[in-house]
Each structure stands twice: as structure tokens, then as C-alpha cells.
Amino acid sequence: MDDRLIVALDVPNALAGLDLAQRLGDAVGFYKIGLGMLTGGGLALANELKGDHGKRIFLDMKLFDIGATVESAVRGLAQFDLDFLTVHGDPHVVAAAKEGAAGSNLKILGVTILTSLERADLDAGMIRPGDLHEITVERAARAFDAGADGIICSPREAAAIRALPDARLIVTPGVRPAGAALGDQKRVETPASAIAAGADHIVVGRPIWQAADPRAAAQAILAELRG
């Protein structure tokens, strides 16, 4: 299985997520479980896919709090032997998360700027003026300095972040096959262009789980990556 593709199980609950994973079968080996499914059995699904089906799991919680709280939360999540966990890329959050993950194989990924945001959204949130691309790259650099194992960014920033001296894992949501609906994503690229720009993994959700044949949709994306 080509683990460069991470399928986002952004479906209502664990039963729907397990059904989708079964339909995808051995075509997909890496899944993202996000905050939206947390109250729908997300952690139970993560454990089942990991322990019973041998899948890799990316837990997309985007944690943000004071350091002690983040450290405690990550320590609790690290016991489940999952693969990736997101926290906000602020240095104090990343450093606390790394403390919480100590002794485990859980990799901490810092979120830079959400792929659904653009400069007007940053203005509304009173985030400092400046070019969105440059801010994203700077946040990535600071997250790496704080110890992050990787970062989350849009494909459009992947090349610049890959060029950083200490760049590590780069995971890119905001990926859409050519012709797919953008939904709420604003800074998007195709799967092949994201990988070519330096991403280690791409995250794709709706273009797969909304497809009439999710397995065929996933296989088409994998074929694009290999081609």
C-alpha cells in the first residue's frame, strides 16, 4: 500500500468510517480521524483500524491550550499507539506535545495556517499583517525549532517549507483531483503536484468518500501519484 495517500474519514460516526474503510480494503493503508468524529466513536475506530486491520492512523485533533494541558492530553493519546497527531503550530504547544509523546512512536505535527483560510480570514482573526505564504513558512520553521516531527500546510507552501534547513514530515490537506469540487478549501493543488512540491503525505476526504465508488477514486489518486 502507498501510504503517501491518507484518506480522511470525515463521516458522521465510527460505523460509517468502518464501512468506508472496508469498502476501500487493501487499497488504502493510512486514515485520518478528525475532531468531527470524536463524539461519534472516533477513538474506538482508530484503535480498531490500527489493532485489528493493521492501518496507520492520523489523529487530527489540532490541540491548543496551555502547555500542561496539552502535555497531559497528548500523554493520554500516546497510549493508543497511533501514528500522527496534530496540534497547533505555536512553539509552546508543540514543545508541550512532544513532552507528552515522549517514549512513544507518536509523531507530533504542527498546524501552520488552515487550508480553508486566506488573508482576509487572518485579518478577521487579528493575525499580524503580511503575506500568507511567508507567515505559513515562518510558522513551520518555528514549529520545527520547537521539536515538531512534521507540519501541516497547504500544497502551495510545501516547496518553500521543504527547502527549510531542518524540514521534516510535510502533510498536505487541501488536495483535490483535477475537476473535483473545492468545498471549503481555498489553497488547493492536485495530488501529483502536492507530492512534487515536497509533501510526504496528502490528505484527501470528500473526493473519495463522496464518490460512487470510493475504492476506484482512491486507486485513481494513487495511480496519479505513481505516474
C-alpha positions as CSV (number, residue, x, y, z in Angstrom):
1,M,0.0,0.0,0.0
2,D,1.2,3.5,-0.8
3,D,1.0,5.4,2.5
4,R,1.5,8.7,0.8
5,L,-2.3,8.9,0.5
6,I,-4.1,9.5,3.8
7,V,-7.9,9.1,3.5
8,A,-9.8,11.5,5.8
9,L,-12.7,9.6,7.4
10,D,-14.8,12.8,7.7
11,V,-18.0,10.8,8.0
12,P,-20.6,11.1,10.8
13,N,-19.6,8.2,13.1
14,A,-17.4,5.2,13.6
15,L,-19.8,2.8,11.9
16,A,-19.8,4.9,8.7
17,G,-16.0,5.2,9.0
18,L,-15.5,1.4,9.4
19,D,-17.9,0.8,6.5
20,L,-15.8,3.1,4.3
21,A,-12.5,1.5,5.3
22,Q,-13.9,-1.9,4.5
23,R,-15.0,-0.7,1.0
24,L,-11.5,0.7,0.4
25,G,-10.0,-2.5,1.6
26,D,-6.3,-3.0,0.9
27,A,-6.2,-0.1,-1.5
28,V,-5.6,2.3,1.5
29,G,-3.4,1.8,4.5
30,F,-3.5,5.3,6.2
31,Y,-6.5,7.0,7.6
32,K,-7.2,10.4,9.2
33,I,-9.7,10.7,12.0
34,G,-10.6,14.2,12.9
35,L,-12.3,16.2,15.6
36,G,-15.7,15.9,13.9
37,M,-15.8,12.2,14.6
38,L,-14.5,12.4,18.2
39,T,-18.0,12.2,19.7
40,G,-19.1,9.6,17.2
41,G,-16.6,6.9,18.3
42,G,-13.5,8.2,16.6
43,L,-11.0,6.9,19.1
44,A,-12.6,3.5,19.1
45,L,-12.5,3.4,15.3
46,A,-8.8,4.5,15.4
47,N,-8.0,1.6,17.8
48,E,-10.0,-0.9,15.7
49,L,-8.4,0.1,12.4
50,K,-4.9,0.1,14.0
51,G,-5.2,-3.0,16.1
52,D,-7.5,-5.3,14.1
53,H,-6.8,-4.1,10.5
54,G,-3.1,-3.0,10.6
55,K,-3.9,0.5,9.3
56,R,-1.8,3.6,10.1
57,I,-3.8,6.3,11.9
58,F,-3.5,10.1,11.8
59,L,-5.5,11.7,14.7
60,D,-6.3,15.2,13.6
61,M,-7.2,16.9,16.9
62,K,-5.4,20.3,16.4
63,L,-4.9,20.6,20.1
64,F,-4.4,24.1,21.5
65,D,-4.2,25.0,25.2
66,I,-1.7,25.9,28.0
67,G,1.3,23.7,27.9
68,A,0.4,21.5,30.9
69,T,-3.0,20.7,29.5
70,V,-1.6,19.9,26.0
71,E,1.1,17.7,27.5
72,S,-1.4,15.8,29.6
73,A,-3.8,15.3,26.7
74,V,-1.0,14.0,24.4
75,R,0.3,11.7,27.1
76,G,-3.2,10.1,27.2
77,L,-3.5,9.8,23.5
78,A,0.0,8.4,23.1
79,Q,-1.0,5.2,24.9
80,F,-3.1,4.2,21.9
81,D,0.0,3.6,19.7
82,L,-1.3,5.8,16.8
83,D,1.0,7.4,14.2
84,F,0.4,11.1,13.8
85,L,-1.3,13.7,16.0
86,T,-1.9,17.4,15.1
87,V,-1.5,20.3,17.5
88,H,-1.5,24.0,16.6
89,G,2.0,25.0,15.5
90,D,2.6,27.6,18.2
91,P,6.0,26.7,19.8
92,H,4.8,26.3,23.3
93,V,2.1,23.9,22.2
94,V,4.5,21.9,20.1
95,A,7.0,21.6,22.9
96,A,4.4,20.5,25.4
97,A,3.0,17.9,22.9
98,K,6.5,16.5,22.4
99,E,6.8,16.1,26.2
100,G,3.5,14.3,26.3
101,A,4.5,12.0,23.4
102,A,7.9,11.1,24.9
103,G,8.6,7.4,25.0
104,S,6.1,6.6,22.2
105,N,6.2,6.4,18.5
106,L,3.5,9.1,18.1
107,K,4.7,11.9,15.7
108,I,3.6,15.4,16.5
109,L,2.6,17.6,13.5
110,G,2.2,21.3,13.9
111,V,-0.6,23.1,12.0
112,T,0.6,26.2,10.2
113,I,-2.3,28.0,8.6
114,L,-5.5,26.1,7.9
115,T,-6.0,25.4,4.2
116,S,-9.6,26.8,4.4
117,L,-8.2,30.3,5.3
118,E,-6.9,33.2,3.2
119,R,-5.6,36.6,4.0
120,A,-9.0,38.1,4.8
121,D,-9.6,35.4,7.4
122,L,-6.3,36.2,9.1
123,D,-7.3,39.8,9.2
124,A,-10.6,38.9,10.8
125,G,-8.7,36.9,13.4
126,M,-6.3,39.8,14.1
127,I,-3.3,37.8,12.9
128,R,-0.4,40.0,12.0
129,P,-0.2,41.6,8.6
130,G,1.9,40.1,5.9
131,D,1.9,37.6,3.1
132,L,0.1,34.4,4.0
133,H,2.7,32.2,2.3
134,E,5.5,33.8,4.3
135,I,3.6,33.5,7.6
136,T,2.9,29.9,6.9
137,V,6.6,29.1,6.2
138,E,7.7,31.0,9.3
139,R,5.2,29.1,11.5
140,A,6.6,25.9,10.0
141,A,10.1,26.9,10.9
142,R,9.2,27.8,14.4
143,A,7.3,24.5,14.9
144,F,10.4,22.6,13.7
145,D,12.5,24.6,16.1
146,A,10.2,23.6,18.9
147,G,10.6,19.9,18.1
148,A,7.7,19.1,15.7
149,D,8.2,15.9,13.8
150,G,6.3,17.5,10.9
151,I,3.9,20.1,9.9
152,I,0.5,20.5,8.2
153,C,0.4,23.1,5.3
154,S,-1.3,23.6,2.0
155,P,0.4,22.2,-1.1
156,R,1.2,25.7,-2.1
157,E,3.7,26.2,0.8
158,A,5.2,22.7,0.6
159,A,8.1,23.6,-1.6
160,A,9.3,26.5,0.5
161,I,8.9,24.5,3.7
162,R,10.8,21.6,2.2
163,A,13.6,24.0,1.5
164,L,14.0,24.9,5.2
165,P,17.3,23.6,6.7
166,D,15.6,21.3,9.2
167,A,12.4,20.3,7.3
168,R,10.9,17.0,8.4
169,L,7.5,15.5,7.5
170,I,5.2,17.6,5.4
171,V,1.5,16.6,5.3
172,T,-0.8,18.5,3.0
173,P,-4.6,18.7,3.1
174,G,-6.3,20.9,0.5
175,V,-5.6,18.3,-2.2
176,R,-8.2,17.8,-4.9
177,P,-8.0,15.7,-8.1
178,A,-8.5,17.7,-11.2
179,G,-12.1,18.6,-11.7
180,A,-13.2,17.8,-8.1
181,A,-15.3,20.3,-6.1
182,L,-13.2,22.5,-3.8
183,G,-15.7,22.6,-1.0
184,D,-14.4,24.8,1.8
185,Q,-10.8,24.6,0.7
186,K,-9.2,27.7,-0.7
187,R,-5.5,26.9,-1.3
188,V,-5.5,23.6,-3.2
189,E,-3.5,21.6,-5.7
190,T,-3.7,18.2,-7.3
191,P,-2.3,15.1,-5.7
192,A,0.7,14.8,-8.0
193,S,1.6,18.5,-7.8
194,A,1.5,18.3,-3.9
195,I,3.9,15.4,-3.9
196,A,6.1,17.1,-6.5
197,A,6.2,20.2,-4.3
198,G,7.7,18.2,-1.4
199,A,4.8,16.7,0.5
200,D,5.4,13.3,2.2
201,H,1.7,12.6,2.5
202,I,-1.5,14.1,1.0
203,V,-4.9,14.0,2.8
204,V,-8.0,13.5,0.7
205,G,-11.5,13.1,2.0
206,R,-14.6,14.2,0.1
207,P,-13.4,13.3,-3.4
208,I,-13.1,9.7,-2.1
209,W,-15.9,9.2,0.3
210,Q,-18.5,11.1,-1.7
211,A,-17.6,9.1,-4.9
212,A,-19.9,6.5,-6.2
213,D,-17.0,4.0,-6.0
214,P,-14.7,5.2,-3.2
215,R,-12.1,2.4,-3.9
216,A,-11.9,3.4,-7.6
217,A,-11.5,7.0,-6.6
218,A,-8.7,6.2,-4.2
219,Q,-7.0,4.0,-6.8
220,A,-7.1,6.8,-9.3
221,I,-5.4,9.1,-6.9
222,L,-2.7,6.5,-6.2
223,A,-2.2,5.9,-9.9
224,E,-1.7,9.7,-10.3
225,L,1.0,9.7,-7.6
226,R,2.8,6.8,-9.2
227,G,2.6,8.2,-12.6
